[in-house]
Structures are given as C-alpha cells and as structure tokens.
Amino acid sequence: MADSTFDIVSKVDKMEADNAVNQARKEVEQRYDFKNVGASVEWSGEKVLLKAQTEERVKAVLEVVESKFIKRGITLRSLDEGEPYASGKEFRIEIGLKNGIDSENAKKISKIIRDEAPKSVKSQIQGDELRVSSKSRDDLQATMALLKGKDLDVALQFTNFR
C-alpha cells in the first residue's frame, strides 16, 4: 500500500487580504474619530501602508485593519507588522504578508513531528513547505491535531491530503 501524505504550507489568500484592506479603508473613511487626522489604509506594493497624523491614531487604524483580517479568516500570525515611524508630518505602519514557511520554522515543525508525532510519520522540507507522509491516515490526522495545538510563529494550512 502506498504512503498517505499531506503538505504543510503557510499562505495568505490574496483576494481575502485585498477584501480586508478595502473594508478597513471604507471604515476608516467613514468613522468620525478618524476625520481630519489624515488616516488612510492602502496597498503599497506587497505591503499594506497605514497613515495618520499621530502615533495613537495610526495604532487605532492598525486595530481596525487587524479586526477586518480576522473577520475575513486570516490569522494575525500571517501578518508582519512594523513599528510606527514618523515620515514628515505623519506616522506610518507597514504590514507585510507572510507567505511560505522559512527554513528555521520548517526545522522546528520537522523536529516536533520527529519527537512527538507517531513513529510512522516522516517529514521532509520542500522549499517553503513540508511534505508529511505515513502508512496510516490516522497517524497523519493525529499529526495535524498535534501541530494545530502547538503555538508556532507561522499560520499553518494542511493541503493535498492523499
């Protein structure tokens, strides 16, 4: 019998992220507490750029953006938030989207699988994702449950379960 496998990936759905940014932009434009403070939310290349005249306002805009990402089903672990910095007369925060599992986190996940998952489960790093294989589908599902219970720095999705 062939081995069963699944892939562990970390990807952000670009359309959902775009929808979250658009919803946040609309809310910032309409809310009374953001009037006349230069608050804005926009895409700047691959990053989301938040602007406001004061540091407190730009942090409030960040909270709005985070709430919209959560409502759209995107975990905050997949956001790479910068610190507020002054740029001219305004404060800015840049938010990047994390795609792929970096080698350090891939090694951590692989070590967790090797140490704590059932013995028949094997993992191998393939670029920015991991392939996990075993003869038993039950062992693979137990491995998924194990990884969901861990507090890792990356948002994990499980794909290609065969």
N, C-alpha and C positions, 0 to 999 in steps of 0.2 A: 504494500500500500504506500502511496506517495505521501510525503510530508504535507501537512497543512501549514499555511503561512499567513501572516498579515504584515503590513507596513506601519511603522510609527512615523508620522510626519507632523510638522508644525507649519500650517499655512493659514493665512488670513484671506477670506473671500473678499476680493477687491470691490465687488459690487455692494456687498453689505457695508464695507467700510465707507464707501462713497455715499451710500444712503445715510449712514450715521452722521457723517460730516455735514451733509446737506440739511438734515433735521436739526443739528446743533446750530448751524448758521442761521436757519429760519428762526429758531427760538431766541438766539442772541439778538437778532434784528428786531424782534417784537417785544422783548421783555423791557419793562420800564426801568429796572435798575441798571440796564446796560445802555440807556440813552445818553448821548453826549459824553461818553468815555472812550470813544474810538474802538470799541470792542468788535472783533471780527474773527471768523474762522474760515480758513481757505486751504486748498491744496497748494503746496509749493514743491513741485516735482513729485518725489515719492514720499514726502513728509507733509504732515498737517501743521499749518502755521497758525498760532493763536496770537492775537494782538489786543492790547488795551493800554490806556494811559497810565494806570497804576499797577503795581505788583499784585495787590489784593484783587483787583478786577480781573486780571489775566488768570489768576488762580480760580476765580469763580467761573470763568469761561471754561477752564480745564475741567471743572466738576460737571458742567453741562455736557461737554464732549464725552467724558467718561460714562455718564448716565446713558447717553444715546448709544454708545458702543455696547454697553451691557444689554440694553433693550433689543439691539439687533443681533444678540447672541455671540458677540465677540468678547472673549475674556480679556481682562486688563493685563494679563501676563503677556499677551502678544503685542502690547504697546511699549514702545521705548521712549519714555517721556524725558525731556530735557529739563533743566532748571530754568526758572525765569531769568532773563537777562535784559539789560537796558539796551535799546537801539534808538539813538536820537532822543525824541521826546516820548517814546512809548516802550512798553515792556513786551517781550515776546517769549513764547514757549514753542519749541518744535517737538512734534511727536512723530516718531518713526514706527513703521510696522515691521515686526519680526517675522521673517519667513525662513523656514528651514531650521534644522537643529544643528547648532555649531558643534565642533568636534569635542569640546570639553563636556557639554551636556550629553552628547551621544555616548561618550565613555562612561559618564555617571549612570545613564539609563542601562547601558550594557552591563555594568557592574551590579546594579540592582537585580537585573534579570539573572545573572550568573549566580549571585549569592542567595536570593530569596525566592525565585520562581521555582516551579517543579524542575527536577533534574533533566527531564527530556527536552526542555526548551533551550534552543540555541538562538543567539542573535548575532547579526553582522551589520557593520556600518557600511552604508552605500551612499556616499556623498553627504547630502544633508538630510538623510532619512535612515531608519533602521529597518531591517528585514528580520522578523522573528519567525522561527519555524519549530515544529514539533510533530510527532506522530499523532498526538492526541489533541483533538479540538478542545476538549475540556481543560487541558493544561494551558492552551493559548488563552482561553477565556479567563482562567484564573490569573494569568499574567496580566491581561488587560485590567482586571479588577485591582491587582496589586499596584500597577502604575497609576491608576486613577486615584488611589488612596495616598500616594506619595505627594509631598509638597515640592514640586520641581520648579525651576525658573522659567520653563517654557510651557506653552499651551500645547497639549498633545492631541492628535486625532489618529484614529486607527482606521486604515483603509485596506482595500484589496484582501479581505478575509476570504481565504480559499481553503 
